[in-house]
Amino acid sequence: MREQSRSDEDLGVRYLRMALEYGRATRTLLDGNQCEAPFWQSVGHALELSLKSLLKKHGFDEMDLMHFISHDLYGAERSYLRQCPDSQLISADASRLIRHLSDYHARLDFRYPCLFPVASLPDPADAEQALSEHLTAVAGHFGVPTHDRS
């Protein structure tokens, strides 16, 4: 069994690395023209984990992230911007994507076919592009490479 570090510094990077993995999954799904629920679940989860990585770096503890932020993308973005009001890490495109997906993601709508919001989602290619640029900016902030080099 692999031992996992629980230090605060490592946890923020681990959130980011997971976000990058979901970002790569999103790209794979888009390339395979599979833009239904798994695609949007991956986009939402990549955004959530990237925002939590920023919050962790700026002093939020794990319980705050799990219970106060939970799956609220917009709440996570607002919490980060309250901590770092001059930050340019979250672009206008990423912010629009966060606002667009936040309620669906928080309610877990992408997990259930009966709740999937088919008609009201952004263009998948535009969403993936905004996500990719966002993840690249956050990874740069942490000094973490965006691509798996193995």
C-alpha positions as CSV (number, residue, x, y, z in Angstrom):
1,M,0.0,0.0,0.0
2,R,1.3,3.4,-0.9
3,E,1.8,5.9,1.9
4,Q,0.2,9.3,1.3
5,S,1.6,12.5,2.7
6,R,-0.9,14.5,4.8
7,S,1.2,17.7,5.1
8,D,-0.7,20.9,4.2
9,E,1.8,21.8,1.5
10,D,1.7,18.4,-0.1
11,L,-2.1,18.3,0.0
12,G,-2.5,21.4,-2.1
13,V,-0.2,19.9,-4.7
14,R,-2.1,16.6,-4.6
15,Y,-5.3,18.4,-5.2
16,L,-3.7,20.1,-8.2
17,R,-2.2,16.8,-9.6
18,M,-5.7,15.2,-9.4
19,A,-7.2,18.2,-11.2
20,L,-4.6,17.8,-14.0
21,E,-5.5,14.1,-14.3
22,Y,-9.2,15.0,-14.6
23,G,-8.2,17.7,-17.2
24,R,-6.4,15.0,-19.2
25,A,-9.4,12.8,-19.0
26,T,-11.6,15.6,-20.2
27,R,-9.3,16.1,-23.3
28,T,-9.5,12.3,-24.0
29,L,-13.3,12.3,-23.8
30,L,-13.5,15.4,-26.1
31,D,-11.1,13.8,-28.6
32,G,-13.3,10.7,-28.6
33,N,-16.4,12.8,-29.2
34,Q,-17.8,11.6,-25.9
35,C,-19.2,14.8,-24.5
36,E,-22.0,13.6,-22.2
37,A,-22.0,13.2,-18.5
38,P,-18.4,11.8,-17.9
39,F,-17.0,14.7,-19.9
40,W,-18.9,17.3,-17.8
41,Q,-18.2,15.5,-14.6
42,S,-14.5,15.6,-15.4
43,V,-14.6,19.3,-16.2
44,G,-16.4,20.1,-13.0
45,H,-14.2,17.9,-10.8
46,A,-11.0,19.3,-12.4
47,L,-12.2,22.8,-11.6
48,E,-13.2,21.9,-8.1
49,L,-9.9,20.3,-7.3
50,S,-7.9,23.1,-8.9
51,L,-9.8,25.7,-6.8
52,K,-9.3,23.6,-3.7
53,S,-5.6,23.5,-4.4
54,L,-5.5,27.3,-4.4
55,L,-7.5,27.5,-1.3
56,K,-5.3,25.0,0.5
57,K,-2.2,27.0,-0.5
58,H,-3.9,30.1,1.0
59,G,-4.7,28.6,4.4
60,F,-8.0,26.7,4.2
61,D,-7.9,23.5,6.1
62,E,-9.2,20.2,4.9
63,M,-12.4,20.3,6.9
64,D,-13.2,23.8,5.4
65,L,-12.7,22.3,1.9
66,M,-14.8,19.3,2.5
67,H,-17.7,20.9,4.4
68,F,-17.7,24.6,3.7
69,I,-16.7,24.5,0.1
70,S,-17.8,21.0,-0.7
71,H,-18.7,20.9,-4.5
72,D,-19.6,24.6,-4.8
73,L,-17.4,25.8,-7.7
74,Y,-18.6,29.4,-7.5
75,G,-18.2,29.5,-3.7
76,A,-14.7,28.2,-4.1
77,E,-13.8,30.8,-6.6
78,R,-15.3,33.6,-4.5
79,S,-13.4,32.3,-1.4
80,Y,-10.2,32.3,-3.3
81,L,-10.7,35.8,-4.7
82,R,-11.5,37.1,-1.2
83,Q,-8.1,35.8,-0.1
84,C,-6.3,37.0,-3.2
85,P,-8.4,39.9,-4.7
86,D,-5.7,40.9,-7.1
87,S,-5.0,37.4,-8.5
88,Q,-5.2,36.9,-12.2
89,L,-5.0,33.1,-12.0
90,I,-8.7,32.6,-12.7
91,S,-9.3,34.0,-16.2
92,A,-12.6,35.5,-17.4
93,D,-13.2,32.3,-19.5
94,A,-12.6,30.0,-16.5
95,S,-14.8,32.2,-14.3
96,R,-17.6,32.0,-16.8
97,L,-17.2,28.2,-17.0
98,I,-17.2,28.0,-13.2
99,R,-20.4,30.0,-12.9
100,H,-22.1,28.0,-15.7
101,L,-21.3,24.6,-14.1
102,S,-21.4,25.4,-10.4
103,D,-25.0,24.6,-9.6
104,Y,-25.1,21.5,-11.8
105,H,-21.8,20.3,-10.2
106,A,-22.9,21.1,-6.6
107,R,-26.2,19.2,-7.1
108,L,-24.2,16.3,-8.7
109,D,-26.5,16.5,-11.8
110,F,-23.8,15.2,-14.1
111,R,-23.9,11.8,-12.2
112,Y,-27.6,11.1,-13.0
113,P,-29.2,10.8,-16.4
114,C,-32.5,12.1,-15.2
115,L,-30.8,15.4,-14.1
116,F,-28.3,15.8,-16.9
117,P,-28.8,19.4,-18.3
118,V,-28.4,18.6,-22.0
119,A,-29.6,21.8,-23.6
120,S,-27.9,24.4,-21.3
121,L,-24.2,23.5,-21.4
122,P,-21.5,25.4,-23.1
123,D,-19.7,24.2,-26.2
124,P,-17.5,21.2,-25.1
125,A,-14.4,22.4,-27.0
126,D,-14.7,25.9,-25.6
127,A,-15.1,24.4,-22.1
128,E,-12.1,22.1,-22.5
129,Q,-10.0,25.1,-23.8
130,A,-11.0,27.3,-20.8
131,L,-10.3,24.4,-18.4
132,S,-6.9,23.6,-20.0
133,E,-5.8,27.3,-19.8
134,H,-7.0,27.5,-16.2
135,L,-5.1,24.3,-15.2
136,T,-2.0,25.5,-16.9
137,A,-2.1,28.8,-15.0
138,V,-2.7,27.1,-11.6
139,A,0.0,24.6,-12.3
140,G,2.4,27.4,-13.1
141,H,1.5,29.1,-9.8
142,F,2.5,25.9,-8.0
143,G,5.5,25.2,-10.3
144,V,4.0,21.8,-11.3
145,P,4.3,20.5,-14.8
146,T,1.0,20.1,-16.6
147,H,1.9,16.9,-18.5
148,D,2.8,13.5,-17.1
149,R,6.4,13.0,-18.2
150,S,6.5,9.3,-17.5
